[in-house]
Amino acid sequence: MSQRSVPHLRKVFDKYKSYSPYDMQESIVKEVKGDLQKSFLVLVQCFENKQLYFAKKLNEAMKSKGAKEKIVTRIIVSRCEVDLKKICSEYKQTFGQSLQQTITEHTKGDYQKALLGLCGPEQ
């Protein structure tokens, strides 16, 4: 999504709120089903708070039986130079413990060391 489209989307969301008693996510759930619904919801969640979206995805992957390593690795590696510190902050605010603590509880060995190295120290 280009930076130019973000203000336009904000205007669309704000205008929608003035016409509907539902927020955008509620409307999508009511009106759209299946993969299209999932896709639209991801877009809206990312637009509203991208770091919170990734924090939730990391939490789901870590807390599932046998951490979903592919998901965790993909998110941490792809976001480490972009906004991983902000994701760590959202994670702690939302789930009450740091992402680093969760990584320590749910991973081990060299994989754990690599993830913690990418995340950096707790703040």
C-alpha positions in Angstrom: 0.0 0.0 0.0 1.6 3.3 -1.0 1.9 6.2 1.4 -0.3 8.3 -0.8 -3.2 5.9 -0.4 -3.2 5.9 3.4 -4.8 9.4 3.8 -7.4 8.5 1.2 -8.2 5.3 3.1 -8.5 7.2 6.4 -11.0 9.5 4.7 -13.0 6.5 3.4 -13.0 4.9 6.9 -14.1 8.2 8.6 -16.8 8.7 6.0 -18.0 5.1 6.5 -18.3 5.7 10.3 -20.6 8.7 9.7 -23.0 6.5 7.6 -23.0 3.3 9.5 -23.8 2.3 13.1 -21.1 -0.4 12.7 -17.3 -0.1 12.4 -15.6 -1.4 9.3 -14.7 -4.8 10.8 -18.2 -5.4 12.0 -19.6 -4.6 8.6 -17.2 -6.9 6.9 -18.2 -9.8 9.2 -21.9 -9.1 8.6 -21.7 -8.7 4.8 -18.8 -10.9 3.5 -17.9 -14.6 4.1 -15.0 -17.0 3.5 -11.6 -16.1 2.3 -12.7 -12.6 1.1 -13.8 -11.8 4.6 -10.5 -13.0 6.1 -8.6 -10.9 3.5 -10.7 -7.8 4.1 -10.3 -8.1 7.9 -6.6 -8.5 7.7 -6.4 -5.3 5.5 -8.5 -3.3 8.0 -6.6 -4.6 11.0 -3.2 -3.7 9.4 -4.5 -0.3 8.4 -5.8 0.4 11.9 -2.7 -0.8 13.7 -0.1 -2.9 11.9 2.1 -3.5 14.9 -0.8 -4.8 17.0 -1.8 -7.1 14.1 1.6 -8.6 14.0 1.8 -8.8 17.9 -1.5 -10.8 17.8 -0.2 -13.1 15.1 3.0 -13.8 17.0 1.0 -14.5 20.2 -1.3 -16.9 18.3 1.7 -18.7 16.8 3.6 -18.9 20.0 0.7 -20.1 22.2 -0.5 -22.8 19.8 0.6 -26.3 20.5 4.2 -26.5 19.3 5.0 -22.9 18.3 4.4 -22.4 14.6 8.0 -21.7 13.8 7.4 -20.7 10.2 5.0 -17.9 11.2 7.1 -16.7 14.1 10.3 -16.7 11.9 8.6 -15.0 9.0 7.2 -12.2 11.1 10.3 -11.5 13.2 12.7 -11.7 10.3 10.6 -9.6 8.0 9.9 -6.9 10.6 13.2 -6.8 12.5 14.5 -3.8 10.5 11.1 -2.2 10.0 9.1 -2.0 13.2 9.8 -4.9 15.4 10.5 -2.7 18.5 7.0 -1.2 18.1 5.6 -4.7 17.7 7.3 -5.7 20.9 5.8 -2.7 22.7 2.3 -3.6 21.4 2.8 -7.2 22.4 3.7 -6.3 26.0 0.8 -3.8 26.2 -1.7 -6.3 24.9 -0.6 -9.5 26.5 1.0 -8.4 29.7 4.4 -9.9 29.1 7.2 -9.1 26.7 7.6 -10.9 23.4 11.1 -11.9 24.6 9.5 -13.6 27.7 7.1 -15.5 25.4 9.9 -16.6 23.1 11.9 -17.8 26.1 8.9 -19.9 27.4 7.9 -21.4 24.0 11.2 -22.0 22.1 14.6 -23.4 22.9 18.2 -23.8 21.7 19.7 -21.9 18.8 16.3 -21.0 17.4 15.5 -19.2 20.7 18.8 -17.4 20.7 18.3 -16.2 17.1 14.8 -14.9 17.8 15.9 -13.1 21.0 18.9 -11.6 19.1 16.6 -10.2 16.4 14.2 -8.8 19.0 16.9 -7.2 21.0 16.7 -6.5 24.8 13.4 -5.9 26.5 12.5 -2.3 26.9 
